[in-house]
């Protein structure tokens, strides 16, 4: 049988040039795959991973029960296979507004301020298409969630990404000069930027910007007819007092848009569901994009989420569940910080929420080199900081989220790192 050379396909310049090579998110996902671990000659059972950017607590039993009820009821299961409205199931949107009112004391929000999508990842991409034109600059903090960068490249070709300084790589402090950062935002807005996106709590630093800084950002963007996008993926995982911005309503602050997901608080990473809260004109614009991208959101997840909220909001079950969740991850974060303090002479950022901390690499070793060497030598996985922003070019991210039930593994992992460094320095 004659063999033929593989065809040379002509693909778009977006894929072959703008997105060439592994993105930071692809790198993170591939590094944590069991196949990758085995290819390095390691037993996955012996690997301790600080790599996964996800939670690992058990979903509420009530949520599982509702899925079972829908799937075993002939009428409900049939209903879950029908299209929902392009905006998303109205009952689910109503319950999400109730969720905001009850959990975060947001007083001025209705279903008209909410659109449901496949995920917050999809919605962020589509939101960019609604708010800006290709070529218009977009502002992010330095560092920031690595997936934003490729999303901007996909949604807004030729748009420059402008970094607003947050982490000082010399002092390892976060937003120590808020006024300077606000001045930088003002400068970029005068040059045409109309979007700033900030995760609260942040990924990768798990810091929470101050109220004065967020209000300053909002005021600057509003003056330039722009938008402050707050990514609330980790909003239920704040460790101390609830940030006041969690109560901000798009009706009261029309230049505010917030991204949401059930993936963290309901441990539903693979049961994809996201939503956006914004002023009605923005929701209407997103409806036009939703129609072409996903047609309609997942009906089964929407039905389940609506029923779950109905059954857990009024009796305080959800408040109690979320309180326990915050305690679990706060305690887990403290285990990691204690282990770092005891075993390693590293700088770190004490988490204010979320799932992470960040540290400079020893002796400014390039992060990819350090991470790969560490994994091969110790079986401990950390994530290179490249891709989160220039301030993380000699840093790593450690996630304690996947180890929320395995505190001894956290201590063992840090001890392995310390032992390795003591023999190589």
C-alpha beads as a LAMMPS data file, in Angstrom:
LAMMPS data file: protein, C-alpha beads

425 atoms
424 bonds

1 atom types
1 bond types

-500.0 500.0 xlo xhi
-500.0 500.0 ylo yhi
-500.0 500.0 zlo zhi

Masses

1 110.0

Atoms # bond

1 1 1 0.000 0.000 0.000
2 1 1 1.475 3.336 -1.060
3 1 1 1.947 5.819 1.733
4 1 1 1.190 9.442 1.087
5 1 1 2.594 12.454 2.899
6 1 1 0.128 14.072 5.275
7 1 1 -1.828 16.901 3.680
8 1 1 -0.669 20.424 4.366
9 1 1 -3.779 22.206 5.458
10 1 1 -4.086 25.953 5.197
11 1 1 -5.446 27.184 8.521
12 1 1 -6.230 30.687 9.692
13 1 1 -3.486 33.064 10.825
14 1 1 -5.298 33.221 14.182
15 1 1 -4.416 29.561 14.774
16 1 1 -1.054 29.409 13.013
17 1 1 0.338 32.738 14.208
18 1 1 -1.602 34.502 16.976
19 1 1 -2.280 31.311 18.968
20 1 1 0.826 29.375 17.892
21 1 1 2.363 27.054 20.468
22 1 1 0.913 25.913 23.770
23 1 1 -1.000 28.577 25.640
24 1 1 -0.551 28.868 29.417
25 1 1 -3.916 27.194 29.945
26 1 1 -3.042 24.342 27.566
27 1 1 0.241 23.973 29.437
28 1 1 -1.523 23.811 32.812
29 1 1 -4.117 21.306 31.614
30 1 1 -1.557 19.100 29.865
31 1 1 0.894 19.159 32.785
32 1 1 -1.810 17.778 35.066
33 1 1 -2.878 14.987 32.694
34 1 1 -2.088 11.457 33.878
35 1 1 -0.613 10.633 30.471
36 1 1 1.911 13.479 30.792
37 1 1 2.918 12.292 34.255
38 1 1 3.450 8.719 33.005
39 1 1 5.472 9.926 30.005
40 1 1 7.907 11.472 32.470
41 1 1 8.399 8.060 34.036
42 1 1 6.426 8.972 37.153
43 1 1 3.659 7.112 38.934
44 1 1 0.627 9.468 39.099
45 1 1 -0.210 8.065 42.536
46 1 1 3.077 9.418 43.872
47 1 1 2.741 12.864 42.296
48 1 1 1.609 15.712 44.515
49 1 1 0.006 18.369 42.343
50 1 1 -0.204 22.044 43.198
51 1 1 -1.101 22.566 39.570
52 1 1 -4.852 22.258 39.196
53 1 1 -6.745 25.531 39.078
54 1 1 -9.869 23.956 40.473
55 1 1 -11.734 23.160 43.657
56 1 1 -12.086 19.567 44.823
57 1 1 -14.797 19.575 47.506
58 1 1 -17.818 17.325 47.183
59 1 1 -20.867 18.863 45.555
60 1 1 -23.921 19.242 47.813
61 1 1 -25.981 16.076 48.151
62 1 1 -29.081 18.146 47.441
63 1 1 -27.683 19.019 44.008
64 1 1 -27.060 15.350 43.199
65 1 1 -30.537 14.495 44.431
66 1 1 -32.159 17.047 42.124
67 1 1 -30.222 15.760 39.105
68 1 1 -31.471 12.267 39.965
69 1 1 -35.056 13.479 40.315
70 1 1 -34.990 15.122 36.903
71 1 1 -33.268 12.197 35.184
72 1 1 -35.643 9.582 36.615
73 1 1 -38.858 11.523 35.945
74 1 1 -40.064 10.919 32.377
75 1 1 -41.702 14.349 31.997
76 1 1 -38.862 16.342 33.598
77 1 1 -36.182 14.473 31.694
78 1 1 -38.015 15.172 28.437
79 1 1 -38.278 18.835 29.418
80 1 1 -34.534 18.979 30.129
81 1 1 -33.856 18.044 26.514
82 1 1 -35.787 20.995 25.066
83 1 1 -34.253 24.299 24.002
84 1 1 -34.273 27.017 26.615
85 1 1 -34.668 30.675 25.711
86 1 1 -31.570 32.233 24.114
87 1 1 -31.207 34.382 27.236
88 1 1 -31.458 31.264 29.369
89 1 1 -34.255 29.652 31.339
90 1 1 -36.315 32.424 32.953
91 1 1 -36.832 30.528 36.206
92 1 1 -33.109 29.953 36.540
93 1 1 -32.356 33.618 35.845
94 1 1 -34.927 34.621 38.463
95 1 1 -33.375 32.295 41.035
96 1 1 -29.888 33.583 40.235
97 1 1 -31.125 37.105 40.967
98 1 1 -32.566 35.767 44.238
99 1 1 -29.175 34.163 44.925
100 1 1 -27.484 37.563 44.595
101 1 1 -30.058 39.229 46.821
102 1 1 -29.864 36.595 49.552
103 1 1 -26.168 35.684 49.598
104 1 1 -24.537 38.966 48.584
105 1 1 -27.119 41.560 49.667
106 1 1 -27.555 42.904 46.137
107 1 1 -30.818 44.813 46.282
108 1 1 -31.352 45.992 42.727
109 1 1 -31.227 43.066 40.321
110 1 1 -33.782 41.062 38.338
111 1 1 -33.815 38.376 35.668
112 1 1 -33.571 41.184 33.081
113 1 1 -29.986 41.779 34.228
114 1 1 -28.939 38.164 33.680
115 1 1 -28.002 36.068 30.657
116 1 1 -26.998 32.402 30.976
117 1 1 -24.332 30.836 28.804
118 1 1 -22.380 27.621 28.386
119 1 1 -19.702 28.845 30.803
120 1 1 -18.057 32.031 32.010
121 1 1 -15.212 31.229 29.583
122 1 1 -17.552 31.335 26.597
123 1 1 -19.355 34.376 27.939
124 1 1 -16.142 36.364 28.431
125 1 1 -15.182 35.782 24.803
126 1 1 -18.624 36.823 23.603
127 1 1 -18.792 39.805 25.948
128 1 1 -15.640 41.198 24.341
129 1 1 -17.389 40.993 20.973
130 1 1 -20.312 42.971 22.353
131 1 1 -18.283 45.713 24.044
132 1 1 -15.401 46.439 21.678
133 1 1 -14.218 46.364 18.097
134 1 1 -11.159 44.486 16.828
135 1 1 -8.069 46.593 17.361
136 1 1 -9.349 48.385 20.464
137 1 1 -7.024 47.848 23.458
138 1 1 -8.124 45.872 26.505
139 1 1 -6.689 46.348 30.010
140 1 1 -5.927 43.586 32.504
141 1 1 -4.033 43.543 35.769
142 1 1 -0.482 42.245 35.919
143 1 1 -0.700 39.377 36.743
144 1 1 -4.091 38.049 35.733
145 1 1 -5.938 34.884 34.685
146 1 1 -3.933 33.402 31.826
147 1 1 -6.969 32.466 29.724
148 1 1 -7.943 36.109 29.210
149 1 1 -5.018 36.669 26.863
150 1 1 -5.989 34.124 24.207
151 1 1 -9.667 34.995 24.621
152 1 1 -8.843 38.589 23.702
153 1 1 -6.772 37.415 20.727
154 1 1 -9.683 35.271 19.513
155 1 1 -12.465 37.766 20.090
156 1 1 -10.669 40.984 19.166
157 1 1 -7.951 40.435 16.563
158 1 1 -5.240 43.117 16.544
159 1 1 -6.282 44.401 19.965
160 1 1 -3.379 45.254 22.251
161 1 1 -3.381 43.897 25.798
162 1 1 -2.396 46.619 28.253
163 1 1 -1.176 45.525 31.685
164 1 1 -2.032 47.580 34.764
165 1 1 0.639 46.961 37.437
166 1 1 -0.581 45.062 40.500
167 1 1 2.151 42.691 41.727
168 1 1 5.559 44.223 42.426
169 1 1 8.057 41.449 41.557
170 1 1 10.782 43.132 43.622
171 1 1 8.923 43.518 46.923
172 1 1 6.347 40.766 46.232
173 1 1 3.504 43.025 47.350
174 1 1 0.131 43.505 45.688
175 1 1 -1.281 46.897 44.653
176 1 1 1.118 48.713 46.971
177 1 1 0.806 51.832 44.785
178 1 1 -2.887 51.963 43.929
179 1 1 -2.778 55.556 42.756
180 1 1 -0.035 54.796 40.257
181 1 1 -2.029 51.838 38.900
182 1 1 -5.104 54.034 38.529
183 1 1 -3.018 56.627 36.693
184 1 1 -1.856 53.925 34.300
185 1 1 -5.471 52.922 33.679
186 1 1 -6.381 56.559 33.022
187 1 1 -3.528 56.853 30.526
188 1 1 -4.658 53.767 28.604
189 1 1 -8.271 54.944 28.592
190 1 1 -7.204 58.260 27.078
191 1 1 -5.588 56.209 24.294
192 1 1 -8.767 54.283 23.554
193 1 1 -9.048 51.462 26.088
194 1 1 -12.604 50.995 27.366
195 1 1 -12.380 47.614 29.133
196 1 1 -10.645 46.468 32.305
197 1 1 -11.176 42.909 33.579
198 1 1 -10.325 41.904 37.154
199 1 1 -10.937 38.538 38.855
200 1 1 -12.165 38.953 42.456
201 1 1 -10.568 37.106 44.245
202 1 1 -7.728 37.123 41.774
203 1 1 -6.265 34.229 39.827
204 1 1 -3.280 33.640 40.168
205 1 1 -2.589 35.645 43.347
206 1 1 -5.780 35.049 45.402
207 1 1 -5.689 38.712 46.384
208 1 1 -8.748 40.966 46.618
209 1 1 -8.277 44.565 45.420
210 1 1 -9.398 47.219 47.874
211 1 1 -12.770 48.887 47.599
212 1 1 -11.108 52.237 46.888
213 1 1 -9.116 50.770 44.005
214 1 1 -12.137 49.075 42.416
215 1 1 -14.246 52.212 42.809
216 1 1 -11.432 54.242 41.264
217 1 1 -11.303 51.840 38.308
218 1 1 -15.057 52.063 37.862
219 1 1 -15.048 55.859 37.953
220 1 1 -12.283 56.134 35.349
221 1 1 -13.959 53.674 32.985
222 1 1 -17.359 55.308 33.403
223 1 1 -15.829 58.689 32.523
224 1 1 -14.541 57.159 29.277
225 1 1 -17.814 55.339 28.548
226 1 1 -16.059 52.037 29.212
227 1 1 -16.708 48.974 31.350
228 1 1 -15.284 47.376 34.459
229 1 1 -15.631 43.595 34.176
230 1 1 -15.343 41.749 37.482
231 1 1 -14.834 38.005 37.104
232 1 1 -16.588 36.459 40.108
233 1 1 -15.538 32.839 39.559
234 1 1 -14.215 32.676 43.142
235 1 1 -16.674 35.076 44.779
236 1 1 -17.985 32.529 47.289
237 1 1 -14.418 31.803 48.453
238 1 1 -13.510 35.021 50.279
239 1 1 -11.839 34.285 53.614
240 1 1 -12.610 37.311 55.792
241 1 1 -15.155 40.099 55.366
242 1 1 -17.212 40.007 52.199
243 1 1 -15.876 42.558 49.685
244 1 1 -18.422 45.373 49.210
245 1 1 -18.144 45.057 45.416
246 1 1 -20.018 41.740 45.656
247 1 1 -23.130 43.786 46.396
248 1 1 -22.693 46.144 43.450
249 1 1 -25.645 46.015 41.058
250 1 1 -25.446 46.761 37.321
251 1 1 -28.603 48.815 37.753
252 1 1 -26.795 51.098 40.187
253 1 1 -23.475 50.927 38.320
254 1 1 -24.348 50.625 34.616
255 1 1 -20.672 50.500 33.554
256 1 1 -20.170 47.370 35.682
257 1 1 -20.417 43.849 34.244
258 1 1 -19.868 40.709 36.309
259 1 1 -19.021 37.172 35.131
260 1 1 -20.238 34.181 37.163
261 1 1 -20.037 30.404 37.204
262 1 1 -21.338 27.517 39.280
263 1 1 -18.085 25.609 38.755
264 1 1 -16.385 26.519 42.032
265 1 1 -19.115 26.755 44.682
266 1 1 -21.142 23.824 43.348
267 1 1 -18.023 21.817 42.415
268 1 1 -19.417 21.666 38.881
269 1 1 -16.297 22.169 36.781
270 1 1 -17.494 19.696 34.184
271 1 1 -21.186 20.602 34.466
272 1 1 -20.651 23.819 32.560
273 1 1 -22.913 26.753 33.349
274 1 1 -22.112 30.459 33.505
275 1 1 -23.981 33.719 33.578
276 1 1 -23.431 37.440 33.164
277 1 1 -24.982 40.273 35.150
278 1 1 -25.182 43.598 33.351
279 1 1 -27.412 46.470 32.310
280 1 1 -30.244 45.367 29.962
281 1 1 -28.721 46.864 26.763
282 1 1 -25.609 44.716 27.276
283 1 1 -27.743 41.645 27.989
284 1 1 -29.648 42.295 24.755
285 1 1 -26.376 42.549 22.837
286 1 1 -25.175 39.274 24.335
287 1 1 -28.431 37.614 23.309
288 1 1 -27.532 38.287 19.669
289 1 1 -24.137 36.636 20.125
290 1 1 -25.528 33.723 22.178
291 1 1 -27.877 32.877 19.326
292 1 1 -25.006 32.260 16.912
293 1 1 -22.505 30.705 19.324
294 1 1 -24.516 28.281 21.477
295 1 1 -28.137 28.928 20.371
296 1 1 -29.360 28.252 23.901
297 1 1 -27.785 27.317 27.236
298 1 1 -27.932 23.829 28.748
299 1 1 -31.476 23.167 29.952
300 1 1 -30.670 20.293 32.341
301 1 1 -28.093 22.306 34.296
302 1 1 -30.377 25.356 34.309
303 1 1 -33.356 23.365 35.630
304 1 1 -31.201 21.740 38.312
305 1 1 -29.613 25.021 39.408
306 1 1 -33.001 26.746 39.627
307 1 1 -34.488 23.949 41.740
308 1 1 -31.390 23.787 43.934
309 1 1 -31.562 27.513 44.668
310 1 1 -35.306 27.342 45.292
311 1 1 -34.813 24.626 47.889
312 1 1 -31.738 26.001 49.683
313 1 1 -31.971 29.799 49.767
314 1 1 -34.971 30.433 51.997
315 1 1 -34.061 27.904 54.710
316 1 1 -30.439 29.135 54.965
317 1 1 -29.070 25.763 53.817
318 1 1 -27.056 27.431 51.063
319 1 1 -25.636 30.080 53.411
320 1 1 -24.499 27.360 55.803
321 1 1 -23.012 25.312 52.972
322 1 1 -21.057 28.301 51.623
323 1 1 -19.834 29.215 55.090
324 1 1 -18.467 25.700 55.508
325 1 1 -16.862 25.915 52.081
326 1 1 -15.013 29.106 52.971
327 1 1 -13.740 27.550 56.202
328 1 1 -12.518 24.463 54.322
329 1 1 -10.484 26.448 51.796
330 1 1 -9.280 29.033 54.306
331 1 1 -7.948 26.229 56.503
332 1 1 -6.371 24.558 53.478
333 1 1 -4.704 27.815 52.464
334 1 1 -3.303 28.189 55.972
335 1 1 -1.854 24.676 55.833
336 1 1 0.033 25.625 52.672
337 1 1 1.247 28.940 54.099
338 1 1 2.407 27.254 57.313
339 1 1 4.289 24.626 55.284
340 1 1 5.964 27.292 53.140
341 1 1 6.963 29.291 56.216
342 1 1 8.350 26.233 58.000
343 1 1 10.242 24.625 55.141
344 1 1 11.138 27.226 52.510
345 1 1 12.604 30.691 52.615
346 1 1 10.231 31.862 49.888
347 1 1 8.225 35.023 49.503
348 1 1 4.508 34.384 49.045
349 1 1 1.182 36.187 48.945
350 1 1 -1.157 35.229 51.818
351 1 1 -4.447 34.228 50.131
352 1 1 -7.438 36.465 50.816
353 1 1 -9.685 33.951 49.071
354 1 1 -9.634 31.671 46.066
355 1 1 -7.339 28.693 45.553
356 1 1 -3.780 29.956 45.053
357 1 1 -0.613 31.599 46.172
358 1 1 2.356 32.727 44.103
359 1 1 6.079 32.631 44.845
360 1 1 9.214 33.794 43.023
361 1 1 11.380 30.999 41.685
362 1 1 14.644 30.394 43.598
363 1 1 17.511 32.435 42.137
364 1 1 15.228 33.667 39.349
365 1 1 15.307 30.300 37.584
366 1 1 13.046 30.382 34.501
367 1 1 9.675 29.005 35.676
368 1 1 9.297 26.276 33.041
369 1 1 12.786 24.980 33.743
370 1 1 12.190 25.048 37.494
371 1 1 8.773 23.361 37.243
372 1 1 9.935 20.550 34.968
373 1 1 13.086 19.879 36.996
374 1 1 11.058 19.862 40.192
375 1 1 8.476 17.465 38.801
376 1 1 11.076 15.008 37.525
377 1 1 13.147 15.137 40.726
378 1 1 10.426 15.190 43.379
379 1 1 7.098 14.267 41.803
380 1 1 5.722 17.672 42.854
381 1 1 3.878 19.701 40.244
382 1 1 3.753 23.500 40.299
383 1 1 2.629 25.846 37.527
384 1 1 5.065 28.169 35.719
385 1 1 4.145 31.826 36.050
386 1 1 4.746 32.645 32.398
387 1 1 1.506 33.664 30.790
388 1 1 -0.055 35.272 33.855
389 1 1 1.729 38.540 33.112
390 1 1 5.237 40.062 33.086
391 1 1 5.401 40.235 36.891
392 1 1 5.243 36.410 37.005
393 1 1 8.015 35.754 34.491
394 1 1 10.198 34.405 37.313
395 1 1 7.490 32.960 39.508
396 1 1 5.263 29.948 40.054
397 1 1 1.645 29.457 41.061
398 1 1 0.700 26.891 43.695
399 1 1 -2.898 25.723 43.978
400 1 1 -4.186 24.221 47.206
401 1 1 -7.692 23.724 45.784
402 1 1 -7.314 20.090 44.650
403 1 1 -5.864 19.174 48.054
404 1 1 -8.664 20.576 50.226
405 1 1 -9.246 17.123 51.777
406 1 1 -5.568 16.116 51.754
407 1 1 -3.696 18.486 54.035
408 1 1 -0.940 15.959 54.765
409 1 1 -0.163 15.837 51.053
410 1 1 0.324 19.600 51.059
411 1 1 2.895 19.340 53.836
412 1 1 4.603 16.392 52.158
413 1 1 4.788 18.224 48.838
414 1 1 6.444 21.304 50.327
415 1 1 8.835 19.094 52.309
416 1 1 9.839 17.293 49.094
417 1 1 10.596 20.657 47.467
418 1 1 12.667 21.776 50.465
419 1 1 14.650 18.529 50.498
420 1 1 15.355 18.786 46.773
421 1 1 16.520 22.408 46.994
422 1 1 18.738 21.672 49.995
423 1 1 20.631 19.059 47.989
424 1 1 20.966 21.124 44.789
425 1 1 21.954 24.539 46.179

Bonds

1 1 1 2
2 1 2 3
3 1 3 4
4 1 4 5
5 1 5 6
6 1 6 7
7 1 7 8
8 1 8 9
9 1 9 10
10 1 10 11
11 1 11 12
12 1 12 13
13 1 13 14
14 1 14 15
15 1 15 16
16 1 16 17
17 1 17 18
18 1 18 19
19 1 19 20
20 1 20 21
21 1 21 22
22 1 22 23
23 1 23 24
24 1 24 25
25 1 25 26
26 1 26 27
27 1 27 28
28 1 28 29
29 1 29 30
30 1 30 31
31 1 31 32
32 1 32 33
33 1 33 34
34 1 34 35
35 1 35 36
36 1 36 37
37 1 37 38
38 1 38 39
39 1 39 40
40 1 40 41
41 1 41 42
42 1 42 43
43 1 43 44
44 1 44 45
45 1 45 46
46 1 46 47
47 1 47 48
48 1 48 49
49 1 49 50
50 1 50 51
51 1 51 52
52 1 52 53
53 1 53 54
54 1 54 55
55 1 55 56
56 1 56 57
57 1 57 58
58 1 58 59
59 1 59 60
60 1 60 61
61 1 61 62
62 1 62 63
63 1 63 64
64 1 64 65
65 1 65 66
66 1 66 67
67 1 67 68
68 1 68 69
69 1 69 70
70 1 70 71
71 1 71 72
72 1 72 73
73 1 73 74
74 1 74 75
75 1 75 76
76 1 76 77
77 1 77 78
78 1 78 79
79 1 79 80
80 1 80 81
81 1 81 82
82 1 82 83
83 1 83 84
84 1 84 85
85 1 85 86
86 1 86 87
87 1 87 88
88 1 88 89
89 1 89 90
90 1 90 91
91 1 91 92
92 1 92 93
93 1 93 94
94 1 94 95
95 1 95 96
96 1 96 97
97 1 97 98
98 1 98 99
99 1 99 100
100 1 100 101
101 1 101 102
102 1 102 103
103 1 103 104
104 1 104 105
105 1 105 106
106 1 106 107
107 1 107 108
108 1 108 109
109 1 109 110
110 1 110 111
111 1 111 112
112 1 112 113
113 1 113 114
114 1 114 115
115 1 115 116
116 1 116 117
117 1 117 118
118 1 118 119
119 1 119 120
120 1 120 121
121 1 121 122
122 1 122 123
123 1 123 124
124 1 124 125
125 1 125 126
126 1 126 127
127 1 127 128
128 1 128 129
129 1 129 130
130 1 130 131
131 1 131 132
132 1 132 133
133 1 133 134
134 1 134 135
135 1 135 136
136 1 136 137
137 1 137 138
138 1 138 139
139 1 139 140
140 1 140 141
141 1 141 142
142 1 142 143
143 1 143 144
144 1 144 145
145 1 145 146
146 1 146 147
147 1 147 148
148 1 148 149
149 1 149 150
150 1 150 151
151 1 151 152
152 1 152 153
153 1 153 154
154 1 154 155
155 1 155 156
156 1 156 157
157 1 157 158
158 1 158 159
159 1 159 160
160 1 160 161
161 1 161 162
162 1 162 163
163 1 163 164
164 1 164 165
165 1 165 166
166 1 166 167
167 1 167 168
168 1 168 169
169 1 169 170
170 1 170 171
171 1 171 172
172 1 172 173
173 1 173 174
174 1 174 175
175 1 175 176
176 1 176 177
177 1 177 178
178 1 178 179
179 1 179 180
180 1 180 181
181 1 181 182
182 1 182 183
183 1 183 184
184 1 184 185
185 1 185 186
186 1 186 187
187 1 187 188
188 1 188 189
189 1 189 190
190 1 190 191
191 1 191 192
192 1 192 193
193 1 193 194
194 1 194 195
195 1 195 196
196 1 196 197
197 1 197 198
198 1 198 199
199 1 199 200
200 1 200 201
201 1 201 202
202 1 202 203
203 1 203 204
204 1 204 205
205 1 205 206
206 1 206 207
207 1 207 208
208 1 208 209
209 1 209 210
210 1 210 211
211 1 211 212
212 1 212 213
213 1 213 214
214 1 214 215
215 1 215 216
216 1 216 217
217 1 217 218
218 1 218 219
219 1 219 220
220 1 220 221
221 1 221 222
222 1 222 223
223 1 223 224
224 1 224 225
225 1 225 226
226 1 226 227
227 1 227 228
228 1 228 229
229 1 229 230
230 1 230 231
231 1 231 232
232 1 232 233
233 1 233 234
234 1 234 235
235 1 235 236
236 1 236 237
237 1 237 238
238 1 238 239
239 1 239 240
240 1 240 241
241 1 241 242
242 1 242 243
243 1 243 244
244 1 244 245
245 1 245 246
246 1 246 247
247 1 247 248
248 1 248 249
249 1 249 250
250 1 250 251
251 1 251 252
252 1 252 253
253 1 253 254
254 1 254 255
255 1 255 256
256 1 256 257
257 1 257 258
258 1 258 259
259 1 259 260
260 1 260 261
261 1 261 262
262 1 262 263
263 1 263 264
264 1 264 265
265 1 265 266
266 1 266 267
267 1 267 268
268 1 268 269
269 1 269 270
270 1 270 271
271 1 271 272
272 1 272 273
273 1 273 274
274 1 274 275
275 1 275 276
276 1 276 277
277 1 277 278
278 1 278 279
279 1 279 280
280 1 280 281
281 1 281 282
282 1 282 283
283 1 283 284
284 1 284 285
285 1 285 286
286 1 286 287
287 1 287 288
288 1 288 289
289 1 289 290
290 1 290 291
291 1 291 292
292 1 292 293
293 1 293 294
294 1 294 295
295 1 295 296
296 1 296 297
297 1 297 298
298 1 298 299
299 1 299 300
300 1 300 301
301 1 301 302
302 1 302 303
303 1 303 304
304 1 304 305
305 1 305 306
306 1 306 307
307 1 307 308
308 1 308 309
309 1 309 310
310 1 310 311
311 1 311 312
312 1 312 313
313 1 313 314
314 1 314 315
315 1 315 316
316 1 316 317
317 1 317 318
318 1 318 319
319 1 319 320
320 1 320 321
321 1 321 322
322 1 322 323
323 1 323 324
324 1 324 325
325 1 325 326
326 1 326 327
327 1 327 328
328 1 328 329
329 1 329 330
330 1 330 331
331 1 331 332
332 1 332 333
333 1 333 334
334 1 334 335
335 1 335 336
336 1 336 337
337 1 337 338
338 1 338 339
339 1 339 340
340 1 340 341
341 1 341 342
342 1 342 343
343 1 343 344
344 1 344 345
345 1 345 346
346 1 346 347
347 1 347 348
348 1 348 349
349 1 349 350
350 1 350 351
351 1 351 352
352 1 352 353
353 1 353 354
354 1 354 355
355 1 355 356
356 1 356 357
357 1 357 358
358 1 358 359
359 1 359 360
360 1 360 361
361 1 361 362
362 1 362 363
363 1 363 364
364 1 364 365
365 1 365 366
366 1 366 367
367 1 367 368
368 1 368 369
369 1 369 370
370 1 370 371
371 1 371 372
372 1 372 373
373 1 373 374
374 1 374 375
375 1 375 376
376 1 376 377
377 1 377 378
378 1 378 379
379 1 379 380
380 1 380 381
381 1 381 382
382 1 382 383
383 1 383 384
384 1 384 385
385 1 385 386
386 1 386 387
387 1 387 388
388 1 388 389
389 1 389 390
390 1 390 391
391 1 391 392
392 1 392 393
393 1 393 394
394 1 394 395
395 1 395 396
396 1 396 397
397 1 397 398
398 1 398 399
399 1 399 400
400 1 400 401
401 1 401 402
402 1 402 403
403 1 403 404
404 1 404 405
405 1 405 406
406 1 406 407
407 1 407 408
408 1 408 409
409 1 409 410
410 1 410 411
411 1 411 412
412 1 412 413
413 1 413 414
414 1 414 415
415 1 415 416
416 1 416 417
417 1 417 418
418 1 418 419
419 1 419 420
420 1 420 421
421 1 421 422
422 1 422 423
423 1 423 424
424 1 424 425
